[in-house]
């Protein structure tokens, strides 16, 4: 299973809130995934409904993989340890 950015319940910094706002705009689904989204997929894959699924990789990333601009919207600043916007 591959995930994109996931929303954290412990968001306190303004930078992180700003990051989420930009990520939501860049996402093809207009949202950021949550731990519940991953839990739902995991639950399905562990259920009898998925009994014939083998050797597959499931991507849960709100469409980031197929959106070429999504990853380009963010650049980690290695010195300041925060995210800076490089494109709107």
Backbone as a chain_set.jsonl record, in Angstrom:
{"seq": "XXXXXXXXXXXXXXXXXXXXXXXXXXXXXXXXXXXXXXXXXXXXXXXXXXXXXXXXXXXXXXXXXXXXXXXXXXXXXXXXXXXXXXXX", "coords": {"N": [[0.835, -1.155, 0.0], [0.577, 2.166, -0.844], [0.86, 5.493, 0.243], [-0.123, 8.935, 0.017], [0.342, 12.316, 1.084], [-0.741, 12.512, 4.419], [-3.283, 13.613, 6.58], [-2.652, 14.899, 9.768], [-3.676, 14.487, 13.135], [-2.61, 16.093, 15.015], [-2.105, 18.861, 14.401], [-0.579, 21.822, 14.792], [1.04, 23.942, 14.119], [1.186, 26.945, 12.189], [2.439, 26.853, 9.745], [2.143, 24.19, 8.968], [-0.634, 24.03, 8.703], [-0.967, 25.766, 6.575], [0.441, 24.363, 4.651], [-1.257, 22.122, 4.372], [-3.494, 23.403, 3.252], [-2.546, 24.203, 0.725], [-1.823, 21.711, -0.304], [-4.323, 20.47, -0.47], [-5.498, 22.025, -2.477], [-3.891, 21.327, -4.632], [-4.38, 18.651, -4.895], [-6.04, 16.141, -6.791], [-8.483, 15.232, -5.894], [-9.199, 17.181, -4.162], [-8.661, 17.057, -1.452], [-6.874, 15.892, 1.468], [-5.601, 12.754, 2.368], [-6.527, 10.627, 5.17], [-5.777, 8.906, 8.267], [-7.899, 7.235, 8.677], [-8.782, 6.715, 6.082], [-6.756, 5.046, 5.163], [-7.008, 2.974, 6.99], [-9.533, 2.002, 6.258], [-9.023, 0.996, 3.68], [-7.141, -0.96, 4.315], [-8.706, -2.615, 5.924], [-10.565, -3.533, 4.028], [-8.822, -4.977, 2.31], [-8.043, -7.006, 4.01], [-10.329, -8.407, 4.298], [-12.835, -10.913, 3.405], [-13.931, -10.102, 1.021], [-11.818, -9.348, -0.549], [-10.508, -11.623, -1.225], [-9.462, -12.744, -3.546], [-7.472, -11.132, -4.392], [-4.115, -10.65, -5.008], [-0.658, -9.899, -4.624], [-0.689, -7.125, -5.285], [-0.325, -3.559, -5.507], [-1.741, -0.972, -3.821], [-2.662, 2.342, -4.232], [-3.215, 5.097, -2.265], [-3.682, 8.182, -2.427], [-5.064, 10.529, -2.918], [-5.077, 11.211, -5.582], [-2.557, 12.161, -6.229], [-0.457, 10.784, -7.511], [-1.057, 10.744, -10.229], [-1.114, 13.387, -10.861], [0.931, 15.657, -12.166], [1.752, 18.132, -11.143], [1.443, 18.082, -8.417], [3.492, 17.042, -6.635], [5.42, 18.896, -7.236], [4.657, 21.205, -6.019], [5.676, 21.526, -3.518], [8.587, 21.959, -1.53], [11.005, 20.725, 0.504], [12.701, 22.581, 2.931], [15.805, 22.099, 3.83], [17.383, 23.235, 5.782], [15.865, 24.848, 7.471], [13.965, 23.134, 8.358], [11.268, 23.12, 7.618], [8.38, 23.392, 5.498], [8.448, 24.955, 2.369], [6.725, 26.913, 0.019], [6.903, 26.424, -3.45], [5.537, 26.724, -5.718], [2.357, 27.861, -6.798]], "CA": [[0.0, 0.0, 0.0], [1.314, 3.426, -0.899], [0.036, 6.632, 0.611], [0.373, 10.285, -0.227], [0.327, 13.071, 2.328], [-1.861, 12.184, 5.298], [-3.585, 14.647, 7.567], [-2.336, 14.526, 11.139], [-4.601, 15.06, 14.122], [-1.866, 16.985, 15.897], [-1.625, 20.012, 13.638], [-0.607, 23.015, 15.628], [1.781, 25.052, 13.537], [0.558, 27.645, 11.067], [3.072, 26.368, 8.514], [1.539, 22.921, 8.585], [-1.987, 24.336, 8.231], [-0.789, 26.35, 5.244], [0.834, 23.24, 3.81], [-2.474, 21.365, 4.085], [-4.342, 24.17, 2.34], [-1.979, 24.119, -0.622], [-1.911, 20.31, -0.735], [-5.712, 20.217, -0.857], [-5.727, 22.669, -3.776], [-3.139, 20.598, -5.648], [-4.895, 17.294, -4.99], [-7.102, 15.967, -7.766], [-9.739, 15.031, -5.171], [-9.467, 18.351, -3.332], [-8.549, 16.706, -0.045], [-5.715, 15.12, 1.896], [-6.023, 11.522, 3.001], [-6.441, 10.523, 6.625], [-5.477, 7.552, 8.738], [-9.122, 6.457, 8.498], [-8.788, 6.252, 4.693], [-5.823, 3.917, 5.078], [-7.613, 1.887, 7.76], [-10.618, 1.426, 5.456], [-8.422, 0.186, 2.619], [-6.545, -2.123, 4.974], [-9.809, -3.48, 6.333], [-11.07, -4.196, 2.83], [-7.849, -5.96, 1.822], [-8.002, -8.119, 4.949], [-11.649, -9.044, 4.343], [-13.134, -11.949, 2.418], [-14.237, -9.455, -0.259], [-10.578, -9.211, -1.307], [-9.849, -12.93, -1.152], [-8.817, -13.108, -4.807], [-6.458, -10.116, -4.691], [-2.769, -11.038, -4.571], [0.476, -9.238, -5.248], [-1.049, -5.833, -5.84], [-0.013, -2.362, -4.737], [-2.841, -0.018, -3.871], [-2.222, 3.707, -3.965], [-4.221, 5.955, -1.64], [-2.959, 9.454, -2.363], [-5.969, 11.608, -3.365], [-4.791, 11.53, -6.978], [-1.238, 12.794, -6.383], [0.385, 10.022, -8.423], [-1.349, 11.077, -11.625], [-1.084, 14.836, -11.019], [2.354, 16.013, -12.221], [2.05, 19.361, -10.406], [1.248, 17.895, -6.979], [4.778, 16.951, -5.933], [6.214, 20.081, -7.511], [4.165, 22.341, -5.242], [6.335, 21.579, -2.22], [10.029, 21.708, -1.505], [11.457, 20.795, 1.897], [13.868, 23.407, 3.207], [16.592, 21.217, 4.683], [18.03, 23.955, 6.867], [14.88, 25.392, 8.399], [13.101, 22.042, 8.764], [9.87, 23.444, 7.38], [8.035, 23.337, 4.089], [8.275, 26.235, 1.707], [5.987, 26.783, -1.234], [7.684, 26.792, -4.615], [4.612, 26.974, -6.825], [0.95, 27.871, -6.363]], "C": [[0.893, 1.235, 0.0], [0.368, 4.558, -0.557], [0.695, 7.926, 0.155], [0.463, 10.989, 1.114], [-0.904, 12.664, 3.123], [-2.041, 13.296, 6.32], [-3.312, 14.091, 8.96], [-3.344, 15.172, 12.079], [-3.924, 16.091, 14.995], [-1.268, 18.157, 15.133], [-1.725, 21.245, 14.501], [0.078, 24.204, 14.963], [1.03, 25.658, 12.354], [1.157, 27.183, 9.739], [2.428, 25.078, 8.043], [0.115, 23.135, 8.08], [-1.932, 24.907, 6.817], [-0.413, 25.266, 4.238], [-0.392, 22.427, 3.411], [-3.368, 22.095, 3.097], [-3.841, 24.074, 0.907], [-2.082, 22.691, -1.152], [-3.322, 19.97, -1.172], [-6.025, 20.833, -2.215], [-5.048, 21.903, -4.903], [-3.68, 19.189, -5.875], [-6.013, 17.211, -6.013], [-8.461, 15.772, -7.106], [-10.092, 16.207, -4.275], [-9.405, 18.075, -1.844], [-7.24, 15.974, 0.208], [-6.243, 13.876, 2.596], [-5.852, 11.553, 4.508], [-6.085, 9.088, 7.011], [-6.705, 6.656, 8.594], [-9.228, 5.919, 7.067], [-7.908, 5.015, 4.535], [-6.391, 2.725, 5.839], [-8.737, 1.221, 6.968], [-10.083, 0.538, 4.342], [-7.816, -1.093, 3.202], [-7.608, -3.124, 5.391], [-10.393, -4.234, 5.14], [-10.116, -5.289, 2.372], [-7.744, -7.177, 2.74], [-9.319, -8.904, 4.987], [-11.781, -10.139, 3.285], [-13.473, -11.357, 1.051], [-13.004, -9.325, -1.149], [-9.813, -10.533, -1.398], [-9.121, -13.332, -2.432], [-7.732, -12.104, -5.219], [-5.117, -10.581, -4.133], [-1.738, -10.192, -5.299], [0.185, -7.893, -5.877], [-0.602, -4.706, -4.92], [-1.171, -1.395, -4.923], [-2.335, 1.343, -3.436], [-3.403, 4.498, -3.419], [-3.571, 7.312, -1.416], [-3.77, 10.652, -2.859], [-5.663, 12.068, -4.781], [-3.425, 12.136, -7.226], [-0.373, 12.09, -7.427], [0.162, 10.41, -9.881], [-1.401, 12.581, -11.88], [0.367, 15.299, -11.009], [2.701, 17.264, -11.424], [1.993, 19.184, -8.895], [2.577, 17.889, -6.231], [5.627, 18.188, -6.143], [5.796, 21.289, -6.68], [4.917, 22.522, -3.932], [7.814, 21.265, -2.339], [10.484, 21.8, -0.051], [12.713, 21.661, 2.004], [14.698, 22.658, 4.247], [17.198, 21.943, 5.889], [17.045, 24.46, 7.909], [13.921, 24.333, 8.924], [11.624, 22.407, 8.66], [9.618, 23.396, 5.883], [7.882, 24.742, 3.545], [7.582, 26.005, 0.384], [6.86, 27.212, -2.396], [6.797, 27.095, -5.807], [3.201, 26.998, -6.258], [0.168, 27.216, -7.394]], "O": [[1.853, 1.319, 0.766], [-0.778, 4.586, -1.006], [1.906, 7.99, -0.061], [0.638, 10.352, 2.152], [-1.985, 12.492, 2.56], [-1.073, 13.842, 6.849], [-3.692, 12.966, 9.284], [-3.806, 16.286, 11.833], [-4.597, 16.886, 15.65], [-0.067, 18.413, 15.213], [-2.814, 21.663, 14.892], [-0.279, 25.352, 15.227], [0.331, 24.96, 11.62], [0.459, 27.128, 8.726], [2.194, 24.896, 6.848], [-0.3, 22.483, 7.122], [-2.757, 24.567, 5.969], [-0.898, 25.262, 3.107], [-0.55, 22.079, 2.241], [-3.938, 21.474, 2.2], [-4.629, 23.885, -0.019], [-2.395, 22.487, -2.325], [-3.503, 19.249, -2.153], [-6.739, 20.233, -3.018], [-5.577, 21.838, -6.013], [-3.46, 18.601, -6.934], [-6.847, 18.113, -6.095], [-9.487, 16.11, -7.696], [-11.173, 16.231, -3.687], [-10.03, 18.783, -1.054], [-6.586, 15.499, -0.72], [-7.225, 13.945, 3.335], [-5.131, 12.39, 5.051], [-6.094, 8.183, 6.176], [-6.568, 5.446, 8.41], [-9.704, 4.804, 6.856], [-8.279, 4.058, 3.856], [-6.27, 1.587, 5.385], [-8.875, -0.001, 7.007], [-10.619, -0.54, 4.086], [-7.969, -2.176, 2.635], [-7.435, -4.332, 5.231], [-10.68, -5.427, 5.231], [-10.546, -6.404, 2.077], [-7.391, -8.264, 2.284], [-9.405, -9.945, 5.637], [-10.944, -10.265, 2.392], [-13.322, -12.031, 0.032], [-13.129, -9.204, -2.368], [-8.603, -10.54, -1.624], [-8.241, -14.192, -2.388], [-7.145, -12.235, -6.293], [-4.993, -10.868, -2.942], [-1.931, -9.818, -6.456], [0.764, -7.559, -6.91], [-0.511, -4.881, -3.704], [-1.532, -1.047, -6.047], [-1.668, 1.48, -2.41], [-4.464, 4.557, -4.042], [-2.986, 7.568, -0.364], [-3.193, 11.689, -3.187], [-5.964, 13.207, -5.139], [-3.154, 12.589, -8.339], [0.371, 12.749, -8.154], [1.101, 10.402, -10.677], [-1.701, 13.008, -12.996], [0.985, 15.333, -9.945], [3.864, 17.438, -11.058], [2.453, 20.058, -8.161], [2.759, 18.659, -5.288], [6.474, 18.501, -5.306], [6.511, 22.291, -6.642], [4.805, 23.571, -3.298], [8.234, 20.425, -3.135], [10.357, 22.859, 0.564], [13.667, 21.483, 1.246], [14.321, 22.597, 5.417], [17.49, 21.314, 6.907], [17.358, 24.494, 9.099], [13.144, 24.604, 9.84], [10.826, 22.04, 9.522], [10.562, 23.363, 5.093], [7.271, 25.607, 4.172], [7.831, 25.006, -0.291], [7.496, 28.264, -2.332], [7.257, 27.662, -6.798], [2.885, 26.242, -5.34], [-1.05, 27.097, -7.262]]}, "num_chains": 1, "name": "protein.A"}
